Amino acid sequence: MSKGEIPTDPAAESARAETPGKGLRKRGVPRAGMIGGILSAVALVAAGGGLVSAASLAPQSPASRHLEAPVASVPAGSSVGVCPGPARLLEGTPVGTDPQFSPESATAKTSVSAAVLGSNAGAIPGSRLAPLKGTPLVEIAKGAAAPTASAPAPRTPVLVAGVVTGQAVDDVSVLSADAQDNRQAAAGAVLDYAAEDGDLQGSAAAACQQPGNDLWLVGANTALGRSAVLNIANASSTPATVSLDLYGAEGQIQAPGSRGLLVAPGSTRSIVLAGLAPGQERLGVRVRSTGGPVAAVIQQSLLRGLTPGGIDFITPGTAPSVQQVMSGLDIQDPAGLAALTAKPGFADAGPALEIAVPGAADAVVEVKLYGRDGQKALPGGGVVTAKAGAVTEVSLAGVPAGSYTVAASSDVSFAATARLTRGLKSEDAADVGFSASSARLGSQHIVAVPATGDRQLVFGAPAGKATVSYTPITEDGKIRTAITADVAGGTTVSVKVPADVGGSPLVGYVVSAAGDPAYGALLLGRDGRQDISAVAVAPEAAGQQQVPVTLGY
């Protein structure tokens, strides 16, 4: 008898042989045999459970499993801000898209101001302002050695900053700051151009931008008397291959020569947009790069006959979205604007919102203006249908003069930029500015301000109350006492920037916001002149990031 077999009665076995189909009688089974059978059954069940567990651990087909992508921490990199070069006048009629520039006017001046925030221990990260190639123009800080384990942390934060005040530049420059404590350094810079004579008289300003691989610039104009030059800079060590998507007033423009543009490391490529899309009163450009990330800016200038109509830089705004917000819009007297824009050739001398819809569906866009004492209704109602694949213009004239925040929303994603103008007499030189759409304010935005001129911080809260703090940074590297502004929902607040704080010239601000979404910009002008520029507040520094990692071949 094998192990685990139940013993039987010989008489019963004989009866079973004689009578087929009849089973064993239960009372013929001894107690010990029954217990052995139960133990055998338990062993079989346990073995089956082991088989189930093993099956659950065995490899399965990809279709039957759901695996979360592993996440890896990425060390913070250096903070890089690319500042455009000085505005330059095109010489004659360019052949194709390659420009030839004439010498700058005798009064033209271009400078960069910058600030780099130090750590709580008072250490300023290694930072410098340098051309795309060559030795630094200014060594802001060498960088401090990492603190030892025995060094105690300061009880009270030491608030300091490295600064650059009005550094003259004659080409594209780069503000770079090393990472500190596995965070990107909080840094910011602004380029300021001004000229009092020539065809490019006026002022232009732009925040030095972090390079990217997908940028949107809206608001260019290549019609008669208008000049738009796209400047693409590659501050990385990797070649960049750039492709341009062009959106005009009637739809997307297929232009030969807009694909596969090579921008070598440490170089700039300039493209006359009239060579790709001539005669466009409204033009949007999407800049896509493979390889190295790039910075892009459009130098836009106007000439009405022999009278200069202004100069400014169109910078990238936020990516297409169902809501876009622009701050720092300065609007002049509505009656004077109506009289000026009614004259031939002056249709673009008034404020407007330029909307580019990249998708295949039209966008119904609602535009709202928020001023010092609340929302102001636009004469046309503020609702417009923007054509798919095209750029649509919405006039922002007809409201009382003042500073405004523009909020636009739609059921379809779109990109947008606001145009602002200064000057009401057709016989006098005027100026133009552009305020790109920006992201909501967070914490520790570094807003550098030019060394001279009429400077204002403009904050807007389209919906809900927000509290914005702005902390002055002075030329001696000190972080001064923070100032707070309460922005009621649906209003805009303007703050005049003083020349100095505590006896030291002001270089910039650390801006933070809390509460409902708030947006900000720097509005620039010059006393006694019709100069105007707007610079959107750049995003804050990024911390340590985690990215999903895909394993495969």
C-alpha positions as CSV (number, residue, x, y, z in Angstrom):
1,M,0.0,0.0,0.0
2,S,1.5,3.3,-1.0
3,K,1.7,6.3,1.4
4,G,-1.6,8.1,1.8
5,E,-3.7,5.2,0.4
6,I,-6.9,4.4,2.4
7,P,-6.9,0.8,3.6
8,T,-10.1,-1.2,2.8
9,D,-11.9,-4.3,4.2
10,P,-11.2,-7.6,2.1
11,A,-14.9,-8.6,2.4
12,A,-16.0,-5.3,1.0
13,E,-13.5,-5.5,-1.9
14,S,-15.0,-9.0,-2.7
15,A,-18.6,-7.6,-2.6
16,R,-17.5,-4.7,-4.9
17,A,-16.0,-7.2,-7.4
18,E,-19.2,-9.1,-7.5
19,T,-21.5,-6.1,-7.7
20,P,-20.2,-3.5,-10.1
21,G,-21.2,0.2,-9.4
22,K,-21.4,-0.1,-5.6
23,G,-18.9,1.9,-3.6
24,L,-17.2,1.3,-0.3
25,R,-19.2,1.5,2.9
26,K,-18.1,4.5,5.1
27,R,-18.3,2.5,8.3
28,G,-15.7,0.2,6.9
29,V,-13.1,2.9,6.9
30,P,-10.9,3.0,10.0
31,R,-10.4,6.4,11.9
32,A,-6.6,6.4,11.2
33,G,-7.2,6.0,7.5
34,M,-9.6,8.9,7.4
35,I,-7.2,11.2,9.1
36,G,-4.5,10.3,6.7
37,G,-6.8,11.1,3.8
38,I,-7.6,14.5,5.2
39,L,-3.9,15.3,5.6
40,S,-3.3,14.3,2.0
41,A,-6.0,16.6,0.8
42,V,-4.6,19.5,2.8
43,A,-1.2,18.8,1.2
44,L,-2.7,18.9,-2.2
45,V,-4.5,22.2,-1.5
46,A,-1.3,23.7,-0.2
47,A,0.6,22.6,-3.2
48,G,-2.1,24.1,-5.4
49,G,-1.7,27.4,-3.5
50,G,2.0,27.3,-4.1
51,L,1.3,26.8,-7.8
52,V,-1.0,29.8,-7.8
53,S,1.6,31.9,-6.1
54,A,4.3,30.8,-8.5
55,A,2.0,31.6,-11.4
56,S,1.4,35.1,-10.1
57,L,5.1,35.7,-9.9
58,A,5.9,34.2,-13.3
59,P,6.5,36.6,-16.3
60,Q,3.4,37.5,-18.2
61,S,2.8,39.0,-21.6
62,P,3.0,42.8,-21.8
63,A,-0.6,43.0,-22.7
64,S,-1.7,41.5,-19.4
65,R,0.5,43.8,-17.1
66,H,0.3,47.5,-16.1
67,L,3.7,48.9,-15.0
68,E,4.3,52.4,-13.8
69,A,7.2,54.2,-15.6
70,P,10.1,54.5,-13.2
71,V,10.9,58.1,-12.2
72,A,14.5,59.4,-12.0
73,S,15.7,62.6,-10.3
74,V,17.4,65.0,-12.7
75,P,20.0,67.3,-11.2
76,A,19.3,71.0,-11.6
77,G,21.2,72.6,-14.4
78,S,22.6,76.1,-14.9
79,S,20.3,79.0,-15.3
80,V,20.8,80.5,-18.8
81,G,19.2,83.7,-20.2
82,V,19.9,84.8,-23.8
83,C,19.7,88.5,-24.4
84,P,19.1,89.8,-27.9
85,G,21.6,92.0,-29.6
86,P,21.1,95.7,-30.4
87,A,18.4,96.7,-32.9
88,R,20.0,97.2,-36.3
89,L,18.6,98.9,-39.4
90,L,18.3,96.8,-42.6
91,E,20.5,98.2,-45.4
92,G,18.6,98.4,-48.7
93,T,16.4,95.6,-50.0
94,P,17.7,92.3,-48.7
95,V,18.2,89.4,-51.2
96,G,16.2,86.4,-50.0
97,T,16.0,86.2,-46.2
98,D,19.6,87.1,-45.3
99,P,19.9,90.6,-44.0
100,Q,22.5,93.3,-44.4
101,F,22.6,95.8,-41.6
102,S,23.6,99.4,-41.8
103,P,25.6,101.1,-39.0
104,E,23.7,102.1,-35.9
105,S,22.8,105.7,-35.3
106,A,25.1,107.9,-33.3
107,T,22.7,108.1,-30.3
108,A,21.8,104.4,-30.1
109,K,22.7,102.8,-26.8
110,T,22.2,99.2,-25.7
111,S,22.8,97.8,-22.3
112,V,22.0,94.8,-20.1
113,S,21.1,94.9,-16.4
114,A,21.0,91.7,-14.4
115,A,20.6,90.2,-10.9
116,V,21.5,86.8,-9.4
117,L,20.0,85.9,-6.0
118,G,22.3,84.4,-3.4
119,S,21.6,81.4,-1.1
120,N,20.3,81.7,2.5
121,A,23.9,81.3,3.6
122,G,24.9,84.4,1.7
123,A,26.7,82.6,-1.1
124,I,26.2,83.9,-4.7
125,P,26.3,81.2,-7.3
126,G,29.0,81.3,-9.9
127,S,27.6,83.6,-12.6
128,R,28.7,85.8,-15.5
129,L,27.5,87.9,-18.4
130,A,29.3,86.9,-21.6
131,P,28.9,87.0,-25.3
132,L,27.9,83.8,-27.2
133,K,31.6,83.2,-27.7
134,G,34.6,84.7,-25.9
135,T,35.5,85.9,-22.5
136,P,32.9,87.2,-20.0
137,L,32.0,90.8,-20.1
138,V,31.3,90.8,-16.4
139,E,32.2,88.1,-13.8
140,I,29.4,88.4,-11.3
141,A,30.6,85.8,-8.9
142,K,33.2,83.0,-8.9
143,G,30.9,80.7,-6.9
144,A,31.4,79.5,-3.3
145,A,32.7,76.1,-2.2
146,A,30.2,73.6,-0.8
147,P,29.6,74.0,2.9
148,T,31.2,71.4,5.2
149,A,29.1,69.2,7.4
150,S,30.5,70.9,10.5
151,A,29.6,74.4,9.3
152,P,26.3,75.4,11.1
153,A,23.5,76.8,9.0
154,P,22.8,80.5,9.7
155,R,19.9,81.2,12.0
156,T,18.9,84.3,10.0
157,P,19.1,84.1,6.2
158,V,21.7,86.3,4.7
159,L,20.0,88.1,1.8
160,V,22.5,89.2,-1.0
161,A,22.6,89.3,-4.7
162,G,25.1,89.7,-7.5
163,V,24.2,92.5,-9.9
164,V,25.1,94.0,-13.3
165,T,24.0,97.6,-13.9
166,G,23.8,99.0,-17.4
167,Q,26.5,96.9,-19.0
168,A,27.0,98.1,-22.6
169,V,26.7,95.3,-25.2
170,D,27.1,95.3,-29.0
171,D,25.9,91.7,-29.7
172,V,23.9,88.8,-28.3
173,S,24.9,88.1,-24.7
174,V,24.2,85.3,-22.2
175,L,23.6,85.5,-18.5
176,S,24.5,82.2,-16.9
177,A,24.4,81.1,-13.3
178,D,25.5,77.8,-11.8
179,A,23.1,75.5,-9.9
180,Q,23.2,75.8,-6.1
181,D,21.9,73.3,-3.6
182,N,20.4,71.2,-6.5
183,R,18.3,74.2,-7.6
184,Q,18.6,76.4,-10.5
185,A,19.8,79.8,-9.5
186,A,17.2,82.6,-9.4
187,A,18.5,85.0,-12.0
188,G,17.1,87.5,-14.5
189,A,18.3,90.1,-17.0
190,V,16.8,92.7,-19.3
191,L,18.2,94.3,-22.4
192,D,17.4,97.9,-23.1
193,Y,17.8,99.8,-26.4
194,A,17.2,103.5,-27.0
195,A,17.9,105.8,-29.9
196,E,17.0,109.5,-30.4
197,D,17.6,109.7,-34.2
198,G,17.5,107.6,-37.3
199,D,14.8,105.3,-38.6
200,L,15.1,103.1,-35.5
201,Q,14.5,105.9,-33.0
202,G,12.5,104.9,-29.9
203,S,13.1,102.2,-27.3
204,A,13.0,98.5,-27.2
205,A,13.4,96.1,-24.3
206,A,13.3,92.3,-23.8
207,A,13.9,90.0,-20.9
208,C,16.8,87.6,-21.5
209,Q,15.0,84.3,-22.2
210,Q,15.7,80.7,-21.4
211,P,16.3,78.7,-24.6
212,G,13.7,76.2,-25.7
213,N,12.8,73.8,-28.5
214,D,9.3,75.1,-29.3
215,L,8.6,78.9,-29.3
216,W,5.7,81.1,-30.4
217,L,6.1,84.7,-31.5
218,V,3.0,86.6,-32.6
219,G,2.5,90.2,-33.8
220,A,5.0,90.6,-36.6
221,N,4.2,92.8,-39.7
222,T,5.9,92.6,-43.1
223,A,3.7,95.1,-45.0
224,L,5.1,98.1,-46.8
225,G,7.1,100.3,-44.4
226,R,7.4,97.5,-41.8
227,S,10.5,95.4,-41.1
228,A,10.5,92.2,-39.2
229,V,13.8,90.3,-38.6
230,L,13.8,87.0,-36.8
231,N,17.0,86.4,-34.8
232,I,17.7,82.9,-33.6
233,A,20.6,82.3,-31.1
234,N,22.1,79.0,-30.1
235,A,23.9,79.3,-26.8
236,S,24.3,75.5,-26.3
237,S,27.2,73.3,-27.4
238,T,24.9,71.3,-29.7
239,P,23.9,72.2,-33.3
240,A,20.3,73.2,-33.7
241,T,18.2,72.5,-36.8
242,V,15.3,75.0,-36.9
243,S,12.0,74.9,-38.7
244,L,9.5,77.8,-39.0
245,D,5.7,77.6,-39.1
246,L,4.3,80.8,-40.5
247,Y,0.7,82.0,-39.8
248,G,-0.7,85.0,-41.8
249,A,-3.9,86.9,-41.9
250,E,-5.5,84.5,-44.3
251,G,-4.0,81.2,-43.1
252,Q,-0.8,79.2,-42.8
253,I,1.9,80.1,-45.2
254,Q,4.0,77.4,-46.9
255,A,7.3,79.1,-47.6
256,P,10.4,77.6,-49.2
257,G,13.4,78.0,-47.1
258,S,11.6,77.8,-43.8
259,R,12.7,74.3,-42.9
260,G,16.1,72.8,-41.9
261,L,17.8,76.0,-40.9
262,L,21.1,75.1,-39.2
263,V,22.2,77.3,-36.3
264,A,25.7,76.3,-35.1
265,P,26.7,76.3,-31.4
266,G,27.5,79.7,-30.1
267,S,26.1,81.5,-33.2
268,T,23.1,83.6,-34.3
269,R,21.1,83.4,-37.5
270,S,19.0,86.4,-38.7
271,I,16.1,85.9,-41.1
272,V,14.2,88.7,-42.9
273,L,10.6,87.5,-42.5
274,A,9.5,89.5,-45.6
275,G,11.5,87.0,-47.7
276,L,9.3,84.2,-46.4
277,A,6.0,85.9,-46.0
278,P,5.9,89.3,-47.8
279,G,3.0,91.8,-47.4
280,Q,1.6,90.3,-44.2
281,E,0.0,92.8,-41.9
282,R,-0.4,90.1,-39.3
283,L,2.1,87.3,-38.8
284,G,2.8,84.6,-36.2
285,V,5.9,82.4,-36.2
286,R,6.4,79.1,-34.5
287,V,10.1,78.2,-34.0
288,R,10.8,74.6,-33.6
289,S,14.3,73.2,-32.9
290,T,15.8,69.8,-32.9
291,G,19.1,69.3,-31.3
292,G,20.2,72.3,-29.2
293,P,17.6,74.6,-27.7
294,V,17.4,78.1,-29.1
295,A,16.3,81.6,-28.2
296,A,14.3,83.6,-30.7
297,V,13.2,87.3,-30.9
298,I,11.7,89.4,-33.7
299,Q,13.0,92.9,-34.2
300,Q,9.9,94.8,-35.4
301,S,10.2,98.3,-36.7
302,L,7.9,100.7,-38.5
303,L,8.5,103.6,-41.0
304,R,5.5,105.7,-42.2
305,G,6.9,107.5,-45.2
306,L,9.9,109.4,-43.7
307,T,8.5,109.3,-40.1
308,P,9.7,106.6,-37.7
309,G,6.9,104.6,-36.3
310,G,8.7,102.7,-33.5
311,I,11.0,99.8,-32.7
312,D,10.6,96.9,-30.3
313,F,11.4,93.2,-29.8
314,I,8.7,90.6,-30.1
315,T,9.5,87.8,-27.6
316,P,8.0,84.3,-27.2
317,G,4.8,84.1,-25.2
318,T,3.4,81.1,-23.4
319,A,2.4,78.0,-25.5
320,P,-1.0,77.9,-27.1
321,S,-3.7,77.5,-24.5
322,V,-7.4,78.2,-24.0
323,Q,-6.5,81.2,-21.8
324,Q,-3.8,83.9,-22.4
325,V,-3.0,86.9,-20.1
326,M,-0.9,89.9,-20.9
327,S,0.1,92.7,-18.5
328,G,1.6,96.1,-18.9
329,L,-0.7,97.4,-21.6
330,D,-0.6,101.2,-21.7
331,I,-3.5,102.8,-23.6
332,Q,-3.7,106.4,-24.6
333,D,-6.6,108.8,-24.9
334,P,-9.4,107.0,-26.9
335,A,-10.4,110.1,-28.9
336,G,-6.8,110.8,-30.0
337,L,-6.3,107.2,-31.0
338,A,-9.5,107.2,-33.0
339,A,-8.5,110.2,-35.0
340,L,-5.0,108.9,-35.6
341,T,-5.9,105.3,-36.7
342,A,-8.5,106.7,-39.1
343,K,-5.7,108.2,-41.2
344,P,-4.2,106.2,-44.2
345,G,-1.3,104.1,-43.1
346,F,-2.0,104.4,-39.4
347,A,-4.3,101.5,-38.8
348,D,-1.6,99.8,-36.7
349,A,-0.9,102.9,-34.6
350,G,-3.4,101.8,-31.9
351,P,-3.4,99.1,-29.3
352,A,-4.5,95.6,-30.3
353,L,-4.5,91.9,-29.4
354,E,-2.9,89.6,-32.0
355,I,-4.3,86.0,-31.8
356,A,-2.8,83.0,-33.7
357,V,-4.9,79.8,-33.8
358,P,-2.7,76.9,-34.8
359,G,-5.4,74.2,-34.9
360,A,-7.9,73.2,-37.6
361,A,-11.0,74.7,-35.8
362,D,-11.9,78.4,-35.5
363,A,-11.7,79.9,-32.0
364,V,-14.4,82.0,-30.4
365,V,-12.3,84.3,-28.2
366,E,-13.6,86.5,-25.4
367,V,-11.3,89.5,-24.6
368,K,-11.5,91.4,-21.3
369,L,-9.6,94.5,-20.2
370,Y,-9.0,95.1,-16.5
371,G,-7.9,98.5,-15.4
372,R,-7.2,100.3,-12.1
373,D,-10.9,100.4,-11.1
374,G,-12.1,97.2,-12.7
375,Q,-13.1,95.8,-16.0
376,K,-13.7,98.1,-19.0
377,A,-15.9,97.0,-21.8
378,L,-14.5,97.1,-25.3
379,P,-16.6,99.0,-27.9
380,G,-17.0,95.9,-30.1
381,G,-18.1,93.7,-27.2
382,G,-14.8,91.8,-26.9
383,V,-16.0,88.6,-28.6
384,V,-14.4,87.6,-31.9
385,T,-14.1,84.5,-34.1
386,A,-10.5,83.8,-34.8
387,K,-9.9,81.9,-38.0
388,A,-8.1,78.5,-37.7
389,G,-4.5,78.6,-39.0
390,A,-4.4,82.4,-39.1
391,V,-3.7,85.5,-37.1
392,T,-6.6,87.7,-36.1
393,E,-6.4,91.2,-34.7
394,V,-8.7,92.6,-32.0
395,S,-8.6,96.4,-31.4
396,L,-8.2,97.4,-27.8
397,A,-8.9,101.1,-28.3
398,G,-12.0,102.9,-27.0
399,V,-11.4,102.5,-23.3
400,P,-10.2,105.3,-20.9
401,A,-6.4,105.9,-20.9
402,G,-4.4,103.9,-18.3
403,S,-2.6,100.7,-17.6
404,Y,-4.4,97.5,-18.3
405,T,-4.2,93.7,-18.1
406,V,-5.7,91.8,-21.0
407,A,-7.3,88.4,-20.5
408,A,-8.5,86.3,-23.4
409,S,-10.2,82.9,-23.3
410,S,-11.6,80.5,-25.8
411,D,-12.8,77.0,-26.4
412,V,-9.8,76.3,-28.7
413,S,-6.1,76.8,-27.9
414,F,-4.4,79.9,-29.3
415,A,-1.3,82.0,-28.8
416,A,-1.4,85.8,-28.3
417,T,0.5,89.0,-27.9
418,A,-0.7,92.5,-27.1
419,R,0.5,95.6,-29.1
420,L,0.8,98.9,-27.4
421,T,1.6,102.3,-29.0
422,R,2.7,105.8,-27.9
423,G,2.2,109.0,-29.9
424,L,-0.9,110.7,-31.2
425,K,0.4,113.1,-33.9
426,S,0.9,111.7,-37.3
427,E,3.7,114.2,-38.1
428,D,5.8,113.2,-35.1
429,A,7.9,110.1,-34.4
430,A,6.0,107.4,-32.5
431,D,6.9,104.2,-30.8
432,V,5.5,100.7,-30.5
433,G,5.8,97.9,-27.9
434,F,4.7,94.3,-27.5
435,S,3.6,92.5,-24.4
436,A,3.8,88.7,-24.8
437,S,1.4,86.4,-22.9
438,S,2.9,85.2,-19.7
439,A,2.4,82.5,-17.0
440,R,0.9,83.3,-13.6
441,L,3.3,84.7,-10.9
442,G,4.8,82.2,-8.5
443,S,7.7,82.7,-6.1
444,Q,11.1,84.4,-6.5
445,H,10.8,85.8,-10.0
446,I,13.9,88.0,-10.7
447,V,12.8,91.2,-12.5
448,A,15.8,93.2,-13.6
449,V,15.1,96.8,-14.6
450,P,17.1,99.2,-16.9
451,A,19.3,101.7,-15.3
452,T,17.4,104.7,-16.6
453,G,14.0,105.8,-17.9
454,D,10.5,105.8,-16.6
455,R,9.9,102.4,-15.1
456,Q,6.7,100.8,-13.7
457,L,5.8,97.4,-12.3
458,V,2.3,96.4,-13.5
459,F,0.4,93.6,-11.8
460,G,-3.1,92.3,-12.8
461,A,-5.5,89.7,-11.3
462,P,-8.2,88.9,-13.8
463,A,-10.3,86.9,-11.3
464,G,-10.0,86.8,-7.5
465,K,-7.8,88.6,-5.1
466,A,-4.0,88.3,-5.1
467,T,-1.2,89.6,-3.0
468,V,2.0,90.5,-4.7
469,S,5.3,91.2,-2.9
470,Y,8.2,92.9,-4.6
471,T,11.5,93.2,-2.9
472,P,14.1,95.7,-4.2
473,I,17.6,94.6,-5.2
474,T,20.1,97.5,-5.1
475,E,23.4,98.0,-6.8
476,D,25.3,97.3,-3.6
477,G,24.0,93.7,-3.7
478,K,21.5,94.2,-0.8
479,I,18.0,92.7,-0.7
480,R,15.9,95.4,0.8
481,T,12.6,95.3,2.7
482,A,9.7,93.7,0.8
483,I,6.8,95.7,-0.2
484,T,3.3,94.2,-0.6
485,A,0.5,95.1,-3.1
486,D,-3.0,93.8,-2.7
487,V,-4.6,93.3,-6.1
488,A,-8.4,93.1,-6.1
489,G,-10.0,90.6,-8.5
490,G,-10.5,92.1,-12.0
491,T,-8.1,95.0,-11.5
492,T,-4.6,96.2,-12.4
493,V,-2.1,97.9,-10.1
494,S,0.8,100.1,-11.3
495,V,3.9,100.8,-9.1
496,K,6.5,103.4,-10.0
497,V,10.0,102.1,-9.7
498,P,12.2,104.6,-7.8
499,A,15.7,105.6,-8.9
500,D,17.3,104.3,-5.7
501,V,16.5,102.6,-2.4
502,G,18.5,103.5,0.7
503,G,20.9,105.6,-1.3
504,S,21.9,102.8,-3.7
505,P,20.6,102.6,-7.3
506,L,17.8,100.1,-7.8
507,V,18.7,97.2,-10.1
508,G,15.7,94.9,-9.9
509,Y,13.1,93.1,-7.8
510,V,12.3,89.7,-6.3
511,V,8.6,89.2,-7.1
512,S,6.3,86.6,-5.5
513,A,2.6,86.2,-5.5
514,A,0.0,84.4,-3.4
515,G,-3.8,83.9,-3.7
516,D,-5.6,83.8,-7.0
517,P,-3.7,84.0,-10.3
518,A,-1.8,87.2,-10.8
519,Y,0.4,88.3,-13.8
520,G,3.0,91.0,-14.1
521,A,5.1,93.0,-16.5
522,L,7.6,95.9,-16.5
523,L,6.4,98.9,-18.4
524,L,9.2,101.2,-19.7
525,G,9.2,104.7,-21.1
526,R,11.3,107.9,-21.2
527,D,10.4,111.3,-19.9
528,G,9.7,113.8,-22.6
529,R,9.7,111.2,-25.4
530,Q,7.1,108.9,-27.0
531,D,9.1,105.8,-26.1
532,I,7.3,102.7,-24.9
533,S,8.2,99.0,-24.1
534,A,6.7,96.2,-22.1
535,V,8.6,93.2,-20.6
536,A,6.6,90.3,-19.3
537,V,7.8,88.8,-16.0
538,A,9.9,85.7,-16.8
539,P,9.2,82.4,-15.1
540,E,10.8,81.6,-11.8
541,A,13.8,79.2,-11.4
542,A,13.1,75.5,-11.5
543,G,13.9,73.2,-8.6
544,Q,14.9,69.5,-8.7
545,Q,12.8,67.7,-11.3
546,Q,11.8,64.1,-11.8
547,V,11.2,62.6,-15.2
548,P,9.8,59.2,-16.3
549,V,12.4,56.9,-17.7
550,T,11.5,54.4,-20.5
551,L,13.7,51.3,-20.8
552,G,13.9,49.6,-24.2
553,Y,15.8,49.2,-27.4
